[in-house]
Amino acid sequence: MTSTSIQDGLELLIHLERRGKPSLQRQLLEQVRRAILQGQLAPGRRLPSTRALAESLGISRNIVVAVYEELWSEGYLIQRRGSGTSVADDLPSLPLPPRPAPAGTPRWLPQRPTALGISCPLPPDVIAFQPGGVVIAPLPLGVWNAVWKEATACLPPTAIGPTAGDLELRAALADYLRRTRGVPCGAEDVLLTASAMQALELIARVTLRPGDLAGIEEPGYPIARHLFGTRGAQIVTTPVDADGLRVDALPGGSSAPLVQYVTPSHQFPLGGRLPIARRLALLEWASANDSLIIEDDYDSEFRFDAPPLPALAGLDQEGRVAYIGTFSKVLTPALRLGYLVAPAPLRQQIVLLKRLGDQHPSWPTQRALLAFIRDGHLERHIRRMRRHYAEKRALLSKTLAPISHLAQLRGLEAGLHVFLELRPGLDARRIAQAAFARGVVVTLLDAFYAGKPDRGGFLVGYGGLEPEKIVRGARILAEVIEQEQ
């Protein structure tokens, strides 16, 4: 098998059988023609000179000349004086051949793939109140350019770097978490991940074995439930109320979950904030039952009408909390950077697992984020975004206020989504369908329950929407709800 290599950087895989039939000329002709038809050589692409191609393939130049002339006569190639030989510009664009697929279901594929409920792309004119939406526009472009200029001021290193992440960035993150979340940690305690989801998946892979008990909130984060389920864990649900996880309802003894996933800063999806008394009670429960608490501190930066509460990891005195955070909401999920602060024995095993999977963070992204944090841009940006999202939240609340007798907004104190709880008797699914018919998308609460829902309503995410869309969409939603009563 021979690969051509020519002056303009083009490489093309050519395989010539030196013995047997067809002839070398016929083999080369068919392979170049196929490369053109399958899109490997795009219209207008320059081909190597006959001399260069002949030398790289170790064949006579006359063979290449004959092949080029044949393809030129068929209309596949054009020849321009001074520009060499190129693929014809007017050839139609043909689809690539499909990848082969095994017949039937091979034994190495799961027999029943799990659906994650991932949303399909929506038309651009739809107003989608989807949780998780963010904006990046208030970040000054000059600041963004400056941190990337600093990150790329030198050539990249010749080695991968620490599996846990850039040491300077981990130190900057540790300093930030100590000051803003009360988490007592140093650079050695922080591990960088691609996302909060990856951190959760790594914890599950290290801690859970088939049959182990894993606890989630009810209603709660479906991805956490799925990840625990992929490890063969038995899911234990614990109800939540307006203040978050009901710690008094957690099972104990042999029924206690080995790991308990919790979202104390802004319960997902209902939005409650776990009071300090419950946080302390949860830590006592973990100590009494030798359980690990996984604290997903998402949305903790965006609080509005309430003072900050210390993270569970900041109250932990026994090393029973694995703390997860991410830059997806603060900046953008496109960065693919999150972090994990975990007890040393757990962290060491996760680092080994990451190393085996070659899951190292991107070097330039880490260096740009380091400059962003070190120069104070992160905290200024958070303050700026807190004001920005507070204005959006106020618009949403004001627009939906006239239907407060039919639907109540919950979880307004923090985060980028709220829960709109419907009065009993209103059909949430029918309302969602009617709203969708008018171009407004909301997320039914039912999807976040493992069991039977005990209330009805929607998640209304406003973070990624422009103010005028928030008002227009909320008015439509209010009209639909009024018509349903």
FENTA-V813035 format. One record per pair of residues at least 4 apart in sequence whose C-alpha atoms are under 8 Angstrom apart, sorted by the first residue. I is the first residue (numbers start at 1). J is the second residue. D is the distance in whole Angstrom. If there is no record, write none. Layout:
<<I	J	D> <I	J	D>>
This chain:
<<1	13	8> <1	14	6> <1	15	4> <1	16	7> <2	13	6> <2	14	5> <2	15	5> <2	16	7> <2	56	8> <2	57	6> <3	11	6> <3	12	6> <3	13	4> <3	14	6> <3	15	8> <3	56	8> <3	57	8> <4	10	8> <4	11	5> <4	12	5> <4	13	6> <4	14	7> <4	53	7> <4	56	6> <4	57	7> <5	9	7> <5	10	6> <5	11	5> <5	12	7> <5	53	8> <5	56	7> <6	10	6> <6	11	7> <6	48	6> <6	52	7> <6	53	8> <7	48	8> <10	47	8> <14	28	7> <14	31	7> <16	24	7> <16	27	7> <16	28	7> <17	24	7> <18	24	7> <22	26	6> <22	27	6> <23	27	6> <24	28	6> <24	63	8> <25	29	6> <25	63	6> <25	64	7> <25	66	8> <25	67	7> <26	30	6> <27	31	6> <28	32	6> <28	64	8> <28	67	7> <29	33	6> <29	67	5> <29	70	8> <29	71	8> <30	34	6> <31	35	6> <32	36	6> <33	37	6> <33	71	7> <33	76	8> <34	38	6> <35	39	6> <35	40	5> <35	41	6> <36	40	6> <36	41	5> <36	42	7> <36	43	8> <36	76	8> <36	87	8> <37	41	8> <37	94	6> <38	94	6> <38	95	7> <38	96	5> <38	97	7> <39	93	7> <39	94	7> <39	95	7> <39	96	7> <41	45	6> <41	87	7> <42	87	7> <43	86	8> <43	87	5> <43	88	6> <43	89	5> <43	90	7> <43	91	6> <44	86	6> <44	87	5> <44	88	6> <44	89	5> <45	86	5> <45	87	5> <46	84	7> <46	85	6> <46	86	4> <46	87	6> <47	84	8> <47	85	6> <47	86	5> <47	87	7> <48	52	6> <48	53	6> <48	85	7> <49	53	6> <49	84	7> <49	85	7> <50	54	6> <50	61	6> <50	64	6> <50	65	6> <51	55	6> <51	61	6> <52	56	6> <53	57	6> <53	61	8> <53	64	7> <54	58	6> <54	59	5> <54	60	6> <54	61	5> <54	63	8> <54	64	6> <55	59	7> <55	60	8> <55	61	8> <59	63	7> <60	64	7> <61	65	6> <62	66	6> <63	67	6> <64	68	6> <65	69	6> <66	70	6> <67	71	6> <68	72	6> <68	77	7> <69	73	6> <70	74	6> <71	75	6> <71	76	5> <71	77	6> <72	76	6> <72	77	5> <72	78	6> <72	79	8> <73	77	8> <75	88	7> <76	87	6> <76	88	5> <76	91	7> <77	85	7> <77	86	6> <77	87	5> <77	88	5> <78	85	6> <78	86	5> <78	87	6> <78	88	5> <79	83	7> <79	84	6> <79	85	5> <79	86	6> <80	84	6> <80	85	7> <102	106	7> <105	109	7> <105	111	8> <116	222	8> <116	223	7> <116	226	8> <122	126	7> <125	439	7> <126	439	5> <126	440	6> <126	441	7> <127	439	6> <127	440	5> <127	441	6> <127	465	8> <127	469	7> <127	470	8> <127	473	6> <128	440	6> <128	441	5> <128	442	6> <128	465	8> <129	440	7> <129	441	6> <129	442	5> <129	443	8> <129	459	8> <129	460	5> <129	461	5> <129	462	6> <129	465	8> <130	441	7> <130	442	6> <130	443	7> <130	459	7> <130	460	6> <130	461	5> <130	462	7> <131	416	7> <131	417	6> <131	459	7> <131	460	7> <131	461	4> <131	462	7> <131	463	8> <132	329	7> <132	416	7> <132	417	8> <132	461	7> <132	463	7> <132	464	8> <133	329	8> <133	416	8> <133	461	7> <133	462	7> <133	463	5> <133	464	4> <133	465	7> <134	329	6> <134	331	8> <134	332	7> <134	463	5> <134	464	4> <134	465	8> <135	331	8> <135	332	8> <135	463	7> <135	464	5> <135	465	8> <136	331	6> <136	332	7> <138	384	7> <138	385	7> <139	143	7> <139	144	7> <139	381	7> <140	144	7> <141	145	6> <142	146	6> <143	147	6> <143	377	8> <144	148	7> <145	149	6> <146	150	6> <147	151	6> <147	368	5> <147	369	7> <147	371	6> <147	372	6> <148	152	6> <148	364	8> <148	367	8> <148	368	5> <149	153	6> <150	368	7> <150	371	7> <151	364	6> <151	365	8> <151	367	5> <151	368	5> <151	371	7> <152	156	8> <152	364	7> <156	363	8> <156	364	8> <160	360	7> <161	165	7> <161	166	7> <161	360	8> <161	363	8> <162	166	6> <162	167	8> <162	360	8> <163	351	6> <163	354	7> <163	355	6> <163	359	7> <163	360	5> <163	361	8> <164	190	7> <164	191	5> <164	192	6> <164	193	8> <164	351	6> <164	360	7> <165	169	8> <165	170	7> <165	191	6> <165	192	5> <165	360	7> <165	361	6> <165	366	8> <166	170	6> <166	363	8> <166	366	7> <166	367	8> <167	171	6> <167	187	7> <168	172	6> <168	187	8> <168	370	7> <169	173	6> <169	366	7> <169	367	7> <169	369	7> <169	370	5> <170	174	6> <170	186	8> <170	187	5> <170	188	8> <170	190	6> <170	191	7> <170	192	8> <171	175	6> <171	186	6> <171	187	4> <171	188	8> <171	190	8> <172	176	6> <172	187	8> <172	370	7> <172	373	7> <172	374	7> <173	177	6> <173	187	8> <173	190	8> <173	373	8> <174	178	6> <174	184	8> <174	185	6> <174	186	5> <174	187	6> <174	189	8> <174	190	7> <175	179	6> <175	185	8> <175	186	7> <176	180	6> <176	181	8> <177	181	5> <177	182	6> <177	183	6> <177	184	8> <177	185	8> <178	182	5> <178	183	5> <178	184	5> <178	185	7> <179	183	8> <181	309	8> <181	310	6> <181	311	6> <181	314	7> <182	310	6> <182	311	7> <182	313	8> <182	314	5> <183	310	8> <183	311	7> <183	313	6> <183	314	4> <183	315	8> <184	313	8> <184	314	6> <185	189	6> <185	190	7> <185	341	8> <186	190	7> <189	341	6> <189	342	7> <189	343	8> <189	344	7> <189	347	8> <190	339	7> <190	340	6> <190	341	5> <190	342	7> <191	339	6> <191	340	5> <191	341	6> <191	347	8> <191	351	8> <192	337	7> <192	338	6> <192	339	4> <192	340	6> <192	361	7> <193	198	6> <193	199	6> <193	336	8> <193	337	6> <193	338	5> <193	339	5> <193	340	7> <193	360	8> <193	361	7> <194	198	6> <194	199	8> <194	336	5> <194	337	4> <194	338	5> <194	339	8> <194	361	7> <195	199	6> <195	325	8> <195	326	6> <195	328	8> <195	336	6> <195	337	5> <195	338	4> <195	339	7> <196	200	6> <196	296	8> <196	324	6> <196	325	6> <196	326	6> <196	338	6> <196	339	7> <196	340	8> <197	201	6> <197	223	8> <198	202	6> <199	203	6> <199	324	7> <199	338	8> <199	339	7> <199	340	6> <200	204	6> <200	224	7> <200	227	8> <200	294	8> <200	324	8> <201	205	6> <201	227	6> <202	206	6> <202	350	6> <202	353	8> <202	354	8> <203	207	6> <203	346	8> <203	350	7> <204	208	5> <204	227	7> <204	228	6> <204	231	7> <205	209	8> <205	231	7> <206	346	8> <206	349	7> <206	350	7> <207	259	8> <208	212	6> <208	214	8> <208	228	8> <208	231	6> <208	232	8> <208	233	7> <208	258	8> <209	231	6> <209	232	6> <209	233	7> <210	231	6> <210	232	4> <210	233	5> <210	234	8> <211	232	6> <211	233	5> <211	234	6> <212	232	8> <212	233	5> <212	234	6> <212	257	8> <212	258	7> <213	233	6> <213	234	5> <213	235	6> <213	236	6> <213	255	8> <213	256	7> <213	257	5> <213	258	5> <213	259	7> <214	228	7> <214	233	6> <214	234	6> <214	235	5> <214	236	6> <214	257	5> <214	258	6> <214	259	5> <214	260	6> <214	261	8> <215	235	6> <215	236	5> <215	237	6> <215	238	7> <215	257	5> <215	258	8> <215	259	6> <215	260	4> <215	261	6> <216	220	6> <216	221	8> <216	224	7> <216	225	7> <216	235	7> <216	236	6> <216	237	5> <216	238	6> <216	260	6> <216	261	5> <216	262	7> <217	221	8> <217	237	6> <217	238	5> <217	239	6> <217	240	7> <217	245	6> <217	261	7> <217	262	7> <218	237	6> <218	238	5> <218	239	5> <218	240	6> <218	448	8> <218	449	6> <218	450	7> <219	239	7> <219	240	7> <219	268	8> <219	269	7> <219	270	8> <219	448	5> <219	449	4> <219	450	7> <219	453	8> <220	267	8> <220	268	6> <220	269	6> <220	448	5> <220	449	6> <221	225	7> <221	268	6> <221	269	7> <221	448	6> <222	226	6> <222	447	8> <222	448	6> <222	449	8> <223	227	6> <224	228	6> <224	261	8> <225	229	6> <225	235	7> <226	230	6> <227	231	7> <228	232	7> <228	233	6> <228	234	8> <228	235	7> <229	233	5> <229	234	7> <229	235	7> <236	257	7> <237	450	8> <238	245	7> <238	246	7> <238	249	6> <238	250	6> <239	245	6> <239	246	6> <239	249	7> <240	244	5> <240	245	4> <240	246	5> <241	245	7> <241	246	7> <241	272	7> <242	270	8> <242	271	8> <242	272	5> <242	273	8> <242	410	8> <243	272	5> <243	273	5> <243	274	5> <243	275	7> <244	264	7> <244	267	6> <244	270	8> <244	271	8> <244	272	5> <244	273	6> <244	274	5> <245	262	7> <245	264	8> <245	267	8> <245	274	7> <246	250	7> <246	278	8> <247	278	6> <247	281	7> <247	282	6> <250	256	7> <251	255	6> <251	256	5> <251	257	8> <252	256	4> <252	257	8> <252	285	8> <252	289	6> <253	289	6> <256	289	7> <256	291	8> <257	291	7> <258	290	8> <258	291	5> <258	292	6> <259	291	6> <259	292	5> <259	293	6> <259	294	7> <260	291	7> <260	292	6> <260	293	5> <260	294	6> <261	293	6> <261	294	5> <261	295	6> <261	296	7> <262	267	8> <262	293	7> <262	294	6> <262	295	5> <262	296	6> <263	267	5> <263	268	6> <263	295	6> <263	296	5> <263	297	6> <263	298	7> <264	272	8> <264	273	6> <264	274	5> <264	295	7> <264	296	7> <264	297	7> <265	272	8> <265	273	5> <265	274	7> <265	297	6> <265	298	7> <265	299	7> <265	300	5> <265	309	8> <265	311	8> <265	414	8> <266	270	8> <266	271	5> <266	272	5> <266	273	5> <266	274	8> <266	297	8> <266	298	7> <266	299	6> <266	300	7> <266	411	7> <266	414	6> <266	415	6> <267	271	4> <267	272	5> <267	273	6> <267	274	8> <269	419	7> <269	445	8> <269	448	7> <269	459	7> <270	410	7> <270	411	6> <270	418	7> <270	419	5> <270	459	8> <271	410	7> <271	411	4> <271	412	7> <271	413	8> <271	414	7> <271	415	8> <271	417	8> <271	418	6> <271	419	7> <272	410	8> <272	411	5> <273	411	8> <274	278	6> <274	279	6> <275	279	6> <275	309	8> <276	280	6> <276	309	7> <277	281	6> <278	282	6> <279	283	6> <279	312	6> <280	284	6> <280	312	8> <280	315	7> <281	285	6> <282	286	6> <283	287	6> <283	312	8> <283	316	7> <283	320	8> <284	288	6> <285	289	6> <285	291	8> <286	290	6> <286	291	5> <286	292	6> <286	293	7> <286	320	7> <287	291	7> <287	318	8> <287	320	7> <291	320	7> <292	320	5> <292	321	6> <292	322	7> <293	320	6> <293	321	5> <293	322	6> <294	321	6> <294	322	5> <294	323	6> <294	324	7> <295	312	7> <295	313	8> <295	321	7> <295	322	6> <295	323	5> <295	324	6> <296	323	6> <296	324	5> <296	325	6> <297	311	8> <297	323	7> <297	324	6> <297	325	6> <298	324	8> <298	325	6> <298	326	7> <298	329	8> <299	303	8> <299	329	7> <299	414	7> <299	415	5> <299	416	7> <300	414	7> <300	415	7> <301	330	8> <301	382	7> <301	386	8> <301	415	8> <302	382	8> <302	386	6> <302	389	8> <302	414	5> <302	415	5> <302	416	7> <303	307	8> <303	308	7> <303	386	7> <303	413	6> <303	414	4> <303	415	6> <304	386	8> <304	390	7> <304	412	8> <304	413	5> <304	414	6> <305	413	5> <305	414	8> <306	413	6> <310	314	6> <310	315	7> <311	315	7> <312	316	6> <312	321	7> <313	321	6> <313	322	7> <313	323	6> <316	320	7> <316	321	7> <319	342	8> <319	343	5> <320	343	7> <321	342	7> <321	343	7> <322	340	7> <322	341	6> <322	342	4> <322	343	7> <323	340	6> <323	341	5> <323	342	6> <324	338	8> <324	339	6> <324	340	5> <324	341	7> <325	338	6> <325	339	5> <325	340	6> <326	330	8> <326	337	6> <326	338	4> <326	339	6> <327	331	6> <327	332	6> <327	333	7> <327	335	8> <327	336	8> <327	337	6> <327	338	6> <328	332	4> <328	333	4> <328	334	7> <328	335	7> <328	336	7> <328	337	7> <328	338	8> <329	333	7> <330	382	7> <330	385	8> <331	335	8> <333	337	8> <335	365	7> <337	361	8> <341	347	8> <342	346	6> <342	347	5> <343	347	6> <344	348	6> <345	349	7> <346	350	6> <347	351	6> <348	352	6> <349	353	6> <350	354	6> <351	355	6> <352	356	6> <353	357	6> <354	358	6> <354	359	5> <354	360	7> <355	359	6> <355	360	7> <361	365	8> <361	366	7> <362	366	6> <363	367	6> <364	368	6> <365	369	6> <366	370	6> <367	371	6> <368	372	6> <369	373	6> <370	374	6> <371	375	6> <372	376	7> <372	377	5> <372	378	6> <373	377	6> <373	378	5> <373	379	8> <376	380	6> <377	381	6> <378	382	6> <379	383	6> <380	384	6> <381	385	6> <382	386	6> <383	387	6> <384	388	6> <385	389	6> <386	390	6> <387	391	6> <388	392	7> <389	393	6> <389	416	7> <389	463	6> <390	394	6> <391	395	6> <392	396	6> <392	462	7> <392	463	7> <392	467	6> <392	470	7> <393	397	6> <393	412	8> <393	416	8> <393	462	7> <394	398	6> <395	399	6> <395	467	7> <395	470	7> <395	471	7> <396	400	6> <396	462	8> <396	470	6> <396	471	6> <396	474	7> <397	401	6> <397	409	7> <399	471	6> <399	474	6> <399	475	6> <400	404	7> <400	474	6> <400	475	7> <400	478	6> <403	407	6> <403	478	6> <403	481	8> <403	482	7> <404	408	5> <404	409	8> <405	423	8> <406	422	6> <406	423	5> <406	481	8> <406	482	8> <406	485	8> <407	420	6> <407	421	5> <407	422	4> <407	423	6> <408	420	6> <408	421	5> <408	422	7> <408	423	8> <409	418	6> <409	419	6> <409	420	5> <409	421	6> <410	418	6> <410	419	5> <410	420	6> <410	421	7> <411	415	8> <411	417	8> <411	418	5> <411	419	6> <412	417	8> <412	418	6> <416	461	6> <416	462	6> <416	463	5> <417	459	7> <417	460	5> <417	461	4> <417	462	6> <417	463	7> <418	459	6> <418	460	5> <418	461	6> <419	457	7> <419	458	6> <419	459	5> <419	460	6> <420	457	5> <420	458	5> <420	459	6> <420	460	7> <421	455	7> <421	456	6> <421	457	4> <421	458	7> <422	426	6> <422	428	7> <422	455	8> <422	456	6> <422	457	5> <423	456	8> <424	455	8> <424	456	8> <426	484	7> <426	485	6> <427	431	6> <427	456	8> <427	484	8> <428	432	6> <428	444	7> <428	456	6> <428	457	6> <428	458	8> <429	433	6> <429	444	7> <430	434	6> <431	435	6> <431	480	6> <431	481	6> <431	484	7> <432	436	6> <432	441	7> <432	442	6> <432	443	8> <432	444	7> <433	437	6> <434	438	7> <434	480	7> <435	439	6> <435	440	5> <435	441	7> <435	442	8> <435	476	7> <435	477	6> <435	480	6> <436	440	5> <436	441	5> <436	442	8> <438	476	7> <440	473	6> <440	476	7> <440	477	7> <442	458	6> <442	459	6> <442	460	6> <443	458	5> <443	459	5> <443	460	7> <444	456	8> <444	457	6> <444	458	5> <444	459	6> <445	449	8> <445	456	6> <445	457	6> <445	458	5> <445	459	6> <446	453	6> <446	456	7> <449	453	6> <462	470	7> <465	469	6> <465	470	6> <466	470	6> <467	471	6> <468	472	6> <469	473	6> <470	474	6> <471	475	6> <472	476	6> <473	477	6> <474	478	6> <475	479	6> <476	480	6> <477	481	6> <478	482	6> <479	483	6> <480	484	6> <481	485	7>>
